[in-house]
Amino acid sequence: MRLTRRELILGTCALPLCAVERTSPRPSVLLILVDGLGAHMLGCYGNREIRTPNIDILSRSGAHFVRAFAASPVPAPSRATLLSGRTPHQLGIQADGPIALGNQTLLSDVLAAEGYECGYCGTWESDDTSQHGIKFWEKSPELAAAGARALEFLDSRKPGQPFFLTASYQLPALVAQKYTDMYRGVSFDSIGWEPAAANATASKAMLADLVGAIRATAASVTALDDELQRLVKKLDERGLRDDTLIVFTATCGSMLGRHGLWGDGRASGPPNMFEEVVRVPAIWQWGRRIPPESVRPELVRSFDVFPTLCEMTGSAPRLATANLPGRSYLPAVLNEPFPKKRPWAGVAFGQFGAVRMVRDRTYKLVLRDGGPNELYDVLHDAGEKVNLYASTQFLNVRDGLTQALDGWSKQF
């Protein structure tokens, strides 16, 4: 069921907004999305060679989710999910097909109707012309252009007027020499890269010199890290930091040579759902409400961001009738317990065309029309090296996850 903006805003909420009262100050929201930035590429998630000091500081000053998963292993469908709260299947997205969001209710629709001034800077694949409550635009995939306009938007804000800015960045292809120089001679032994795989498809040229390619990507990540610092500095300069919720996440990750592949889920034939492309950073920072150094174990999904932000801002979407697949995990963001009658039981689901994934805290199942299928014990085999799909010892696990995935696919 699709709701109009008026129905979404005026409807009664399906879940109580117990954590953020409407009478309390509503935060402005800075939502930062990055294409191809897997959790494994950041210092705060254990990377020892790629330098991300500003992202690491942001992580320590708020809530850091160690098990966050994208709904798709490629950027465009995952971005659509983050902005709409709906799965690629619900949005009618077939693999890399067109992204049509004109008749969908996006986060900006909800917050604009609540009085937020909305801006969007960066990658925007949708073929619709609807503005979705957004008055300030920069539809450029280039980091420099998108970053400059994001700073311009923040520079025009005034304290007391809530805003919602989405900064949707791509890692820059070209960076200043200072970033390249940082990684001269670095071997990236901790990355775990392997020689080119037989099923590698996309970006084969990168696999010919993997260490060189990783050096270039590391330089891009550090350049992006400095862009984050500029955004935060602007919030400080404008006196907006204390009233702004910063959410930092990614649309998908990148293999960086692991499994002998380069790029996102399209790096192999058939497409893959390895951890490197579906496990993403999820950092929430708001000094007024979110306790620092909160490391959260909950398994959360990109389609949970929509209801969580709606609850955090005191908005009131009709979650029940909207048939949204996600659930607000605001208690975890605030380092509070979930209600005893509604504990968190996150299971991640992903999709890209005919490839589907379900993952709990122990196992991951990947099903493809016509195969090959995969089952991994991700708790004990984090590198996903041993495919257990055909093992009779794991038939019950395989069948249980298949049933869960089929039920999910029918519902959403």
C-alpha positions in Angstrom: 0.0 0.0 0.0 1.4 3.4 -1.0 0.5 6.3 1.2 0.1 9.9 0.2 2.3 12.4 2.0 -0.8 13.8 3.9 -1.8 10.3 4.9 1.7 9.5 6.1 2.0 12.6 8.2 -1.5 12.8 9.7 -1.9 9.1 10.4 -1.6 7.7 13.9 1.7 6.0 14.7 1.7 2.2 14.9 4.4 2.2 17.5 4.7 4.5 20.5 7.3 7.2 20.3 8.5 6.4 23.8 12.1 7.5 23.5 11.7 10.9 21.9 8.8 13.0 23.1 7.3 15.5 20.6 7.7 18.2 23.2 11.5 17.7 23.3 13.7 19.5 20.8 13.7 17.9 17.4 17.2 17.4 16.0 18.2 18.5 12.6 19.5 15.6 10.6 22.7 15.2 8.5 22.5 11.9 6.7 25.8 10.9 5.0 25.7 8.0 2.5 28.8 6.7 0.8 28.9 4.3 -2.2 31.3 1.4 -2.0 32.5 2.0 1.6 32.3 -1.3 3.5 32.7 -1.5 7.2 35.9 -3.4 6.8 37.5 -0.3 5.2 37.3 1.9 8.3 39.6 2.1 11.3 36.7 2.1 13.8 35.7 -1.3 12.3 39.1 -2.8 12.7 41.0 -1.7 9.5 44.7 -1.1 10.5 46.0 0.4 7.3 43.4 2.8 5.8 43.4 6.1 7.7 40.0 7.4 8.7 40.6 9.5 11.9 37.5 11.7 11.6 35.1 8.9 11.0 36.7 7.1 13.9 36.2 10.1 16.2 32.6 10.4 15.1 32.2 6.7 15.9 33.7 7.1 19.4 31.5 10.1 20.1 28.2 8.2 19.4 26.7 4.8 18.7 28.5 2.4 16.5 26.7 -0.6 15.1 29.0 -3.5 14.4 26.4 -5.6 12.4 24.7 -3.3 9.9 23.7 -4.6 6.5 22.6 -3.1 3.2 19.5 -4.3 1.4 21.4 -4.6 -1.8 25.1 -5.2 -2.7 25.1 -2.3 -5.2 24.6 1.5 -4.7 21.4 2.5 -6.5 18.9 0.0 -5.1 20.4 0.3 -1.6 20.2 4.2 -1.7 16.5 3.9 -2.8 15.9 1.6 0.2 17.6 4.0 2.7 15.6 7.0 1.5 12.2 5.2 1.2 12.3 2.5 3.9 11.2 0.0 1.3 13.0 -3.0 -0.2 14.2 -3.0 -3.9 11.5 -5.6 -4.6 8.8 -3.3 -3.1 10.2 -0.5 -5.3 10.0 -2.6 -8.4 13.8 -2.4 -9.0 15.1 -5.2 -11.1 18.9 -5.5 -10.7 20.4 -2.3 -12.3 17.1 -1.2 -13.7 15.7 2.4 -13.5 15.0 3.9 -10.1 11.5 5.4 -10.0 10.7 7.2 -6.7 8.1 9.7 -7.9 5.2 8.0 -6.2 7.1 6.9 -3.1 7.2 8.7 0.2 10.8 9.5 1.1 12.3 10.7 4.4 12.4 14.2 2.9 8.7 14.1 2.3 8.0 13.2 5.9 10.4 15.7 7.4 9.5 18.6 5.0 5.8 18.2 6.1 7.0 18.4 9.7 8.7 21.8 9.0 12.2 20.7 8.2 14.1 22.5 5.5 15.5 19.8 3.2 18.6 19.6 1.0 20.1 16.9 -1.1 23.7 16.9 -2.4 25.3 14.1 -4.4 24.3 11.0 -6.4 20.6 10.8 -7.4 19.7 8.0 -9.8 15.9 8.4 -9.8 14.3 9.2 -13.1 11.4 11.2 -11.6 11.2 15.0 -11.4 9.4 15.2 -8.1 11.2 17.3 -5.5 10.1 15.3 -2.5 10.0 18.3 -0.3 13.6 19.2 -1.2 14.3 22.8 -2.0 18.1 22.7 -2.2 19.7 20.4 -4.7 23.1 19.4 -6.1 22.7 16.3 -8.3 26.3 15.7 -8.9 28.2 12.5 -8.1 31.5 14.3 -7.8 32.7 14.6 -4.2 34.0 18.2 -4.7 30.8 19.6 -6.2 28.5 17.7 -3.8 30.7 18.6 -0.8 30.8 22.3 -1.7 27.1 22.5 -2.0 26.5 20.7 1.2 28.7 23.2 3.0 26.7 26.0 1.3 23.5 24.5 2.6 24.8 24.3 6.1 26.2 27.8 5.9 22.7 29.2 5.3 21.1 27.5 8.2 20.1 29.3 11.4 19.9 27.8 14.9 16.4 26.8 15.8 15.2 25.9 12.3 15.4 22.1 11.9 16.9 20.9 8.6 17.4 17.6 6.9 20.4 17.3 4.6 21.4 14.2 2.7 25.0 14.1 1.5 25.2 11.1 -0.9 28.9 10.7 -1.8 31.0 8.6 -4.1 34.6 7.9 -3.4 36.6 10.4 -5.6 38.5 9.0 -8.6 41.1 11.7 -8.3 42.5 13.1 -5.0 45.2 15.5 -4.0 48.8 14.3 -4.0 48.9 14.5 -0.2 46.5 11.6 0.1 48.3 9.5 -2.4 51.6 10.1 -0.6 50.2 8.7 2.6 50.1 5.2 1.1 53.3 5.0 -0.8 55.0 1.7 0.2 52.0 0.4 2.2 51.5 -3.3 1.3 48.0 -3.7 2.8 48.7 -7.1 4.2 45.8 -6.9 6.6 43.2 -6.4 3.8 43.3 -10.1 2.9 43.4 -9.6 -0.9 43.8 -12.6 -3.1 44.8 -13.2 -6.8 42.1 -12.7 -9.3 39.2 -15.2 -9.1 38.1 -17.2 -12.1 34.6 -15.7 -11.8 35.8 -12.1 -11.6 33.9 -9.9 -14.0 33.9 -6.2 -13.3 37.0 -4.0 -12.9 39.4 -6.7 -14.0 42.0 -4.1 -14.7 42.1 -3.3 -11.0 43.0 -6.9 -10.2 46.1 -6.7 -12.4 47.7 -4.5 -9.7 45.7 -5.1 -6.6 48.1 -3.3 -4.1 48.2 -0.3 -6.4 44.4 -0.3 -6.7 44.0 -0.6 -2.9 46.4 2.3 -2.4 44.3 4.5 -4.7 41.1 3.5 -2.9 42.7 4.1 0.5 43.7 7.6 -0.6 40.1 8.2 -1.8 38.7 7.0 1.6 41.0 9.4 3.5 40.0 12.3 1.2 36.3 11.5 2.0 37.2 11.3 5.7 38.5 14.9 5.5 35.2 15.9 3.8 33.4 14.6 6.8 35.6 16.8 9.0 34.6 19.9 6.9 30.9 19.2 7.4 31.3 18.8 11.1 33.4 21.9 11.3 30.7 23.9 9.5 28.1 22.7 12.0 30.3 23.9 14.8 30.9 27.3 13.1 27.2 27.8 12.6 26.3 26.8 16.2 24.3 23.8 14.9 26.3 20.9 16.2 24.5 20.4 19.5 21.1 20.3 17.7 22.1 18.0 14.8 21.9 14.3 14.6 24.6 12.9 12.3 24.0 9.5 10.7 26.9 8.0 8.8 26.4 4.9 6.7 27.0 3.4 3.2 24.9 2.1 0.3 27.2 -0.9 0.0 30.8 -2.0 0.3 33.6 -3.0 -1.9 35.6 -6.2 -2.2 39.1 -4.6 -2.3 40.6 -7.8 -3.7 39.1 -10.2 -1.1 38.0 -13.4 -2.7 40.0 -12.2 -5.7 37.3 -9.7 -6.7 37.1 -5.9 -7.1 34.1 -3.7 -6.6 30.6 -4.3 -5.3 28.2 -7.2 -5.7 28.6 -7.1 -9.5 32.3 -7.9 -9.1 31.6 -11.6 -9.9 29.5 -13.8 -12.1 27.0 -14.5 -10.8 26.7 -11.4 -8.4 27.8 -12.0 -4.9 26.5 -11.2 -1.4 29.9 -11.4 0.5 30.2 -9.6 3.8 32.5 -7.0 2.2 29.7 -5.7 0.0 26.7 -6.0 2.3 28.1 -5.1 5.7 28.3 -1.3 6.1 29.1 1.2 8.7 26.3 2.6 10.8 27.3 5.5 13.1 24.8 7.7 15.0 26.0 10.8 16.8 24.0 13.5 18.6 25.8 14.9 21.6 22.6 15.9 23.4 21.0 12.5 23.4 23.3 9.6 22.2 25.9 8.3 24.8 29.5 8.3 23.5 31.4 5.1 22.9 28.3 3.0 22.5 29.2 -0.2 20.6 26.0 -2.0 19.7 25.8 -5.7 18.8 22.2 -5.6 17.3 21.9 -6.8 13.7 20.3 -3.8 11.9 19.3 -3.3 8.3 19.3 -0.3 5.9 15.5 -0.3 5.8 15.4 0.2 9.6 17.0 3.7 9.1 13.7 5.2 7.9 11.5 4.3 10.9 14.4 5.1 13.3 14.8 8.6 11.9 11.1 9.1 12.0 10.9 8.2 15.6 14.0 10.2 16.5 12.5 13.3 14.9 9.1 12.8 16.4 7.4 12.2 13.0 4.5 9.8 12.9 4.4 7.4 9.9 1.7 4.8 9.9 4.1 1.9 10.0 1.5 -0.8 10.1 -0.6 0.2 7.0 2.5 1.3 5.1 3.8 -2.3 5.2 7.4 -1.1 5.8 9.8 -4.0 6.3 11.9 -2.2 8.9 11.6 -1.3 12.6 12.9 1.6 14.6 16.0 0.6 16.6 16.0 3.9 18.5 16.4 2.3 21.9 19.8 0.8 20.7 20.8 4.2 19.3 20.2 5.7 22.7 21.9 2.8 24.5 18.6 1.8 26.2 16.9 -1.6 26.4 14.2 -2.7 24.0 10.7 -3.3 25.5 10.6 -6.8 27.1 7.5 -7.6 25.0 9.2 -6.5 21.8 12.9 -7.6 21.9 15.1 -6.9 18.9 15.5 -10.0 16.8 17.2 -8.6 13.7 17.7 -10.8 10.6 19.2 -9.2 7.5 17.7 -9.7 4.1 19.3 -8.7 0.8 18.4 -8.8 -2.9 20.0 -8.0 -6.3 17.9 -9.2 -9.2 17.7 -13.0 -8.9 20.1 -13.2 -6.0 18.6 -13.2 -2.5 20.3 -13.3 0.9 19.2 -13.9 4.5 21.7 -13.6 7.4 21.3 -14.0 11.1 24.1 -13.7 13.7 25.5 -17.2 12.9 24.6 -18.2 9.3 24.2 -16.6 5.9 22.2 -18.2 3.1 22.5 -17.0 -0.5 20.0 -18.3 -3.1 20.2 -17.8 -6.9 17.7 -18.8 -9.6 19.5 -21.8 -11.1 22.3 -21.7 -8.5 24.9 -21.8 -7.3 23.7 -21.5 -3.7 25.7 -20.8 -0.6 25.5 -21.3 3.1 28.2 -20.0 5.5 28.8 -20.2 9.2 29.8 -16.6 9.5 30.3 -16.8 13.2 33.2 -19.3 12.8 34.1 -18.7 9.1 34.1 -14.9 8.8 35.9 -15.1 5.5 33.1 -17.1 4.0 35.5 -19.8 2.6 33.6 -23.0 3.3 30.3 -23.4 1.5 28.0 -25.6 3.6 25.0 -25.6 1.4 25.4 -29.2 0.3 26.4 -30.5 3.7 23.8 -32.9 5.3 24.9 -31.7 8.7 23.4 -28.3 8.0 20.2 -29.3 6.3 18.0 -28.0 9.1 19.8 -24.6 9.1 19.5 -24.4 5.3 15.8 -25.3 5.3 15.0 -22.9 8.1 16.7 -20.0 6.5 15.2 -20.8 3.1 11.7 -20.8 4.7 12.4 -17.4 6.3 13.7 -16.0 3.1 10.8 -17.2 1.0 8.3 -15.8 3.5 10.1 -12.5 3.5 10.2 -12.3 -0.3 6.4 -12.9 -0.5 5.7 -10.2 2.1 8.1 -7.5 0.9 
